[in-house]
Amino acid sequence: MYVCLCYGVTDTHIREAVATQGVCSMRQLRQTLGVAGQCGQCGKHAHCVLKECLQKLPEDYHVQPSKKDLPILQPNLALEVA
């Protein structure tokens, strides 16, 4: 379903951005896909889709910032202290 008509962004695009690019905030979603960057009418719905995607992420993943200010999902590895 289309979420942002100004940029032609669908809920599938948002889900892919979360899964493959590590998008985890509306700011990153706007920077990546342009969502809510024009008229803003899609902001609420885009936020709902983003929130739903983030809640479905496995618990053993966490977000770490990358060099480009976009997080990369990596397994949450427990460190052993000697």
KOLGU-461727 format. One line per field, with one value per residue: residue number from 1; x, y, z of N, C-alpha, C, CB in turn; residue in three letters. Coordinates in pm, 1 decimal. Each point is the difference from the previous one (the first is absolute). Glycine has a CB too. Layout:
BEGIN
nr: c(NUM | ...)
nxx: c(X | ...)
nyy: c(Y | ...)
nzz: c(Z | ...)
caxx: c(X | ...)
cayy: c(Y | ...)
cazz: c(Z | ...)
cxx: c(X | ...)
cyy: c(Y | ...)
czz: c(Z | ...)
cbxx: c(X | ...)
cbyy: c(Y | ...)
cbzz: c(Z | ...)
rest: c(ALA | ...)
end
This chain:
BEGIN
nr: c(1 | 2 | 3 | 4 | 5 | 6 | 7 | 8 | 9 | 10 | 11 | 12 | 13 | 14 | 15 | 16 | 17 | 18 | 19 | 20 | 21 | 22 | 23 | 24 | 25 | 26 | 27 | 28 | 29 | 30 | 31 | 32 | 33 | 34 | 35 | 36 | 37 | 38 | 39 | 40 | 41 | 42 | 43 | 44 | 45 | 46 | 47 | 48 | 49 | 50 | 51 | 52 | 53 | 54 | 55 | 56 | 57 | 58 | 59 | 60 | 61 | 62 | 63 | 64 | 65 | 66 | 67 | 68 | 69 | 70 | 71 | 72 | 73 | 74 | 75 | 76 | 77 | 78 | 79 | 80 | 81 | 82)
nxx: c(83.6 | 145.3 | 143.3 | 11.8 | -273.5 | 293.4 | 131.2 | -251.1 | 2.8 | -163.5 | -26.3 | 237.6 | 172.7 | -22.6 | 101.4 | 265.2 | 84.5 | -3.5 | 174.3 | 240.9 | 67.8 | -13.7 | -300.6 | 27.1 | -163.9 | -260.8 | 312.5 | 15.0 | -274.3 | 113.6 | 269.5 | -150.4 | -223.3 | 44.9 | -152.8 | -117.8 | 152.6 | -300.4 | -193.6 | 157.9 | -222.4 | 226.3 | 31.8 | -203.1 | 94.1 | 310.3 | -57.0 | -152.8 | 243.0 | 209.6 | -154.1 | -18.8 | 311.3 | 65.5 | -190.5 | 164.2 | 309.0 | 22.9 | -57.8 | 274.2 | -38.2 | 165.3 | -42.9 | 336.6 | -55.7 | 65.1 | 217.8 | -311.8 | -63.7 | -79.4 | -5.7 | 180.2 | -282.4 | 277.4 | -145.7 | -75.6 | 336.6 | -96.8 | 281.9 | 74.8 | 57.3 | 280.0)
nyy: c(-116.5 | 226.1 | 26.9 | 224.5 | 61.2 | 137.8 | -273.5 | -186.5 | -69.4 | -290.1 | -5.6 | -103.0 | 258.8 | -64.5 | -295.3 | 87.5 | 209.9 | -225.7 | -199.6 | 179.1 | 237.8 | -141.2 | 170.1 | 21.4 | 291.2 | 67.8 | 51.6 | -256.3 | 58.3 | 273.3 | -129.4 | -221.1 | 144.5 | 335.7 | -113.4 | 315.3 | 161.0 | 130.1 | 68.5 | -120.4 | -211.7 | -213.2 | 124.6 | -210.1 | -220.7 | 21.6 | -60.4 | -270.7 | -115.7 | 58.7 | -159.5 | -264.0 | -19.7 | 17.7 | -244.1 | -201.0 | 52.9 | -319.1 | 120.5 | -35.2 | 333.0 | 206.7 | 204.0 | -43.8 | 324.4 | -136.4 | 194.9 | 92.3 | 88.5 | -340.7 | -147.2 | -202.6 | -155.5 | -79.4 | -273.8 | 187.9 | -131.4 | -42.5 | 184.0 | -300.7 | 247.9 | -197.4)
nzz: c(0.0 | -195.4 | 302.1 | -219.1 | -219.7 | 24.2 | -96.7 | -155.2 | 358.9 | -65.6 | 301.7 | -202.5 | 66.7 | 308.1 | -28.3 | -151.6 | 224.0 | 223.9 | -162.5 | -96.0 | 209.4 | 313.6 | -80.9 | 342.3 | -123.7 | -155.6 | -60.1 | -177.9 | -154.5 | -111.8 | -108.3 | -175.0 | -153.3 | -5.3 | 288.6 | 5.2 | -284.6 | -78.5 | 190.6 | 267.8 | -147.6 | 107.9 | 316.2 | 74.1 | -199.2 | 66.7 | 306.8 | -67.3 | -162.8 | 227.5 | 216.8 | -167.9 | -37.4 | 303.9 | 83.3 | -203.6 | 143.1 | 69.0 | 295.7 | -183.5 | -128.9 | 185.9 | -226.4 | -31.5 | -78.3 | -286.6 | -1.2 | -35.0 | 345.5 | -75.1 | 312.6 | -151.3 | 121.5 | 180.7 | 89.9 | 254.6 | -23.0 | 323.7 | -19.4 | 127.6 | 220.7 | -37.4)
caxx: c(-83.6 | 75.7 | 2.2 | 36.7 | -31.9 | 92.7 | 120.7 | -34.2 | 55.5 | -98.4 | 35.9 | 104.8 | 125.7 | 37.8 | 43.4 | 130.0 | 99.2 | 29.1 | 66.8 | 126.1 | 84.2 | 6.7 | -73.9 | -70.5 | -63.5 | -66.2 | 102.8 | 71.0 | -96.4 | -11.6 | 126.1 | 16.3 | -108.4 | -70.5 | -130.3 | -36.8 | 88.5 | -65.4 | -121.9 | -9.7 | -124.3 | 27.4 | 83.3 | -59.4 | -9.0 | 136.8 | 49.0 | -64.4 | 63.9 | 136.0 | -9.7 | -37.4 | 118.6 | 99.9 | -47.7 | 11.4 | 140.3 | 38.9 | 52.2 | 145.1 | 61.9 | -1.2 | 40.4 | 126.5 | 19.7 | 103.6 | 71.1 | -89.9 | -106.8 | -110.5 | 38.0 | 9.2 | -47.5 | 98.7 | -39.9 | 38.8 | 89.8 | 41.6 | 144.9 | 46.1 | 103.5 | 92.9)
cayy: c(116.5 | 124.6 | 77.7 | 135.9 | 21.2 | 97.7 | -69.0 | -133.8 | -97.3 | -94.8 | -61.1 | -96.6 | 75.3 | 31.3 | -126.4 | -34.2 | 93.9 | -42.9 | -130.6 | -5.5 | 117.6 | 29.9 | 121.0 | -22.0 | 123.0 | 77.0 | 83.1 | -85.0 | -36.4 | 117.4 | 13.4 | -113.5 | -15.5 | 125.3 | -5.1 | 115.6 | 110.4 | 94.7 | 57.6 | -46.7 | -72.2 | -142.6 | -17.1 | -83.5 | -137.6 | -48.7 | -27.8 | -124.7 | -110.7 | -8.2 | -53.7 | -140.9 | -72.2 | -4.1 | -91.0 | -136.9 | -40.0 | -97.1 | 62.0 | -13.2 | 100.4 | 136.4 | 95.4 | 67.1 | 102.2 | -22.4 | 120.9 | 89.8 | 36.9 | -93.4 | -116.9 | -131.9 | -98.9 | -102.6 | -84.2 | 45.0 | -102.3 | 21.7 | -0.9 | -67.5 | 75.0 | -94.2)
cazz: c(0.0 | -2.3 | 123.4 | -40.4 | -141.8 | -57.5 | -43.4 | -46.4 | 95.1 | 51.2 | 127.8 | -30.8 | -4.8 | 138.3 | 62.5 | -57.6 | 53.4 | 136.7 | -2.6 | -74.0 | 20.8 | 142.4 | 34.7 | 126.3 | 46.7 | -106.0 | -63.6 | -94.6 | -104.1 | -85.7 | -72.6 | -89.5 | -97.5 | -23.1 | 66.8 | 82.4 | -31.4 | -89.0 | 58.9 | 137.4 | 27.4 | 19.6 | 117.8 | 104.7 | -47.5 | -15.5 | 134.4 | 43.5 | -71.3 | 53.7 | 136.1 | -13.3 | -48.2 | 105.6 | 104.0 | -50.3 | -9.3 | 102.7 | 121.6 | 7.8 | -86.3 | 49.3 | -102.0 | 21.7 | -102.3 | -99.9 | -38.9 | -71.8 | 91.6 | -10.8 | 77.8 | -61.2 | 94.4 | 27.1 | 112.2 | 131.5 | 51.2 | 138.0 | 15.7 | 120.5 | 70.7 | 65.6)
cxx: c(89.5 | -15.5 | 24.0 | -24.4 | 97.0 | 124.1 | -25.6 | 55.1 | -112.4 | 44.0 | 110.5 | 136.4 | 49.9 | 52.4 | 137.5 | 109.8 | 39.0 | 84.2 | 138.5 | 94.2 | 8.1 | -69.2 | -79.9 | -61.6 | -66.4 | 101.6 | 74.3 | -91.6 | -16.3 | 126.4 | 15.1 | -102.8 | -75.2 | -134.8 | -17.2 | 90.7 | -62.0 | -120.6 | -21.5 | -124.4 | 22.7 | 71.5 | -55.1 | -4.7 | 139.4 | 58.6 | -59.0 | 65.4 | 140.8 | -1.0 | -33.0 | 119.7 | 104.1 | -39.8 | 15.7 | 144.3 | 30.6 | 63.3 | 151.7 | 73.0 | -5.4 | 57.5 | 132.5 | 19.1 | 112.2 | 65.8 | -91.4 | -119.3 | -124.6 | 40.9 | 4.9 | -45.1 | 104.1 | -47.5 | 52.5 | 82.7 | 42.2 | 151.5 | 34.6 | 112.9 | 86.0 | 30.9)
cyy: c(124.8 | 72.9 | 146.4 | 15.7 | 97.0 | -68.0 | -143.0 | -111.1 | -87.7 | -51.9 | -103.9 | 68.2 | 29.4 | -125.3 | -42.1 | 91.1 | -37.7 | -127.1 | 4.5 | 116.7 | 41.8 | 127.7 | -25.8 | 126.7 | 71.2 | 87.9 | -80.9 | -42.5 | 114.9 | 17.2 | -107.7 | -2.1 | 129.7 | 8.8 | 120.0 | 119.9 | 105.5 | 61.7 | -44.8 | -79.4 | -147.3 | -29.4 | -95.4 | -146.7 | -61.4 | -36.1 | -129.7 | -121.3 | -21.5 | -64.4 | -149.3 | -84.4 | -15.5 | -95.0 | -145.7 | -47.0 | -100.4 | 69.8 | -7.1 | 92.1 | 134.1 | 89.6 | 63.6 | 103.0 | -36.6 | 132.4 | 102.4 | 41.2 | -83.5 | -127.2 | -127.5 | -99.4 | -109.5 | -84.3 | 56.0 | -111.0 | 35.9 | -10.4 | -68.6 | 80.4 | -98.0 | 41.7)
czz: c(0.0 | 132.7 | -34.4 | -150.1 | -66.5 | -58.6 | -44.6 | 89.1 | 54.1 | 136.6 | -20.6 | -7.3 | 141.0 | 69.0 | -50.7 | 53.3 | 142.5 | -2.0 | -63.1 | 27.1 | 146.0 | 41.8 | 127.7 | 56.4 | -118.3 | -72.3 | -106.9 | -114.5 | -99.1 | -84.3 | -107.1 | -111.4 | -31.6 | 69.1 | 92.5 | -24.3 | -88.3 | 70.2 | 144.8 | 34.9 | 33.0 | 131.1 | 103.6 | -42.4 | -15.9 | 136.0 | 53.4 | -66.0 | 54.4 | 138.6 | -1.3 | -42.7 | 109.6 | 111.3 | -41.5 | -13.5 | 109.1 | 119.2 | 8.6 | -98.2 | 70.3 | -108.9 | 40.8 | -110.0 | -95.8 | -34.4 | -65.9 | 85.4 | -19.8 | 72.7 | -83.5 | 105.2 | 13.3 | 116.5 | 130.8 | 64.5 | 141.6 | 8.8 | 130.4 | 60.5 | 77.9 | 140.0)
cbxx: c(-185.3 | -30.4 | 85.0 | 173.5 | -239.4 | -82.4 | 126.3 | -4.8 | 186.8 | -63.8 | -234.6 | -166.9 | -68.1 | -172.8 | -239.9 | -115.2 | -93.3 | -214.8 | -223.7 | -123.0 | -59.7 | 209.2 | -14.1 | 155.4 | 170.5 | -215.9 | 25.6 | 148.1 | -120.3 | -152.1 | 102.4 | 95.1 | -22.2 | 116.1 | 1.9 | -86.8 | 183.3 | 78.0 | -100.0 | 131.9 | -115.3 | 10.9 | 77.1 | -136.6 | -215.6 | 29.2 | 25.8 | -216.1 | -136.7 | 65.4 | -73.4 | -234.2 | -42.5 | 62.4 | -161.7 | -212.9 | 63.4 | 33.7 | -212.3 | -33.4 | -65.2 | 22.9 | -241.6 | 98.4 | -82.8 | -124.3 | 204.5 | 70.7 | 90.9 | -78.4 | -100.6 | 191.1 | -240.0 | 185.5 | -2.8 | -207.3 | 81.2 | -219.2 | 23.3 | -67.6 | -148.1 | 97.9)
cbyy: c(-126.1 | 16.8 | -199.0 | 15.2 | -44.9 | 170.2 | 143.3 | 92.3 | 159.7 | -65.4 | 38.8 | -140.0 | 102.1 | 183.7 | -69.9 | -82.5 | 181.6 | 104.0 | -103.6 | -122.3 | 73.1 | -120.7 | 69.6 | -185.3 | 22.0 | -0.9 | 135.4 | -80.6 | -152.0 | 109.1 | 101.2 | -125.4 | -231.4 | 11.0 | -251.5 | -157.3 | -156.6 | -130.6 | 6.4 | 193.3 | 158.3 | -23.0 | 225.3 | 196.3 | 56.0 | 141.6 | 245.4 | 124.3 | 49.0 | 204.7 | 225.7 | 68.6 | 87.8 | 233.4 | 174.9 | 36.1 | 222.9 | -173.6 | -58.6 | -235.7 | -126.9 | -76.4 | 44.6 | -204.0 | 170.3 | -199.2 | -137.1 | -107.2 | 228.6 | 98.6 | 109.4 | 67.7 | 51.7 | 146.1 | -198.8 | 147.7 | -51.9 | -91.3 | 212.1 | -225.3 | 205.2 | -53.7)
cbzz: c(121.5 | -249.1 | 132.1 | 185.6 | 52.0 | 165.0 | 155.0 | -228.7 | 62.7 | -235.5 | 86.6 | -124.7 | -219.6 | 9.4 | 22.9 | -205.8 | -146.0 | 81.2 | -11.4 | -172.6 | -228.0 | -0.5 | -244.5 | 44.7 | 187.5 | 130.8 | 212.9 | 185.6 | 161.5 | 169.0 | 204.0 | 188.8 | 82.0 | -214.4 | -12.9 | 170.9 | 23.9 | -201.8 | -228.6 | 53.6 | -151.5 | -245.6 | -40.8 | 76.4 | -117.4 | -206.3 | 40.7 | 33.3 | -207.2 | -132.0 | 81.4 | -58.5 | -229.3 | -55.3 | 74.2 | -119.9 | -98.5 | -176.9 | 112.8 | 72.3 | -209.0 | 242.0 | -62.1 | 113.3 | 160.5 | -92.1 | -27.3 | -213.3 | 3.7 | -222.3 | 197.7 | -156.7 | -57.3 | -87.2 | -150.5 | 22.0 | -233.0 | 86.5 | -134.1 | -90.7 | 16.9 | -218.0)
rest: c(MET | TYR | VAL | CYS | LEU | CYS | TYR | GLY | VAL | THR | ASP | THR | HIS | ILE | ARG | GLU | ALA | VAL | ALA | THR | GLN | GLY | VAL | CYS | SER | MET | ARG | GLN | LEU | ARG | GLN | THR | LEU | GLY | VAL | ALA | GLY | GLN | CYS | GLY | GLN | CYS | GLY | LYS | HIS | ALA | HIS | CYS | VAL | LEU | LYS | GLU | CYS | LEU | GLN | LYS | LEU | PRO | GLU | ASP | TYR | HIS | VAL | GLN | PRO | SER | LYS | LYS | ASP | LEU | PRO | ILE | LEU | GLN | PRO | ASN | LEU | ALA | LEU | GLU | VAL | ALA)
end
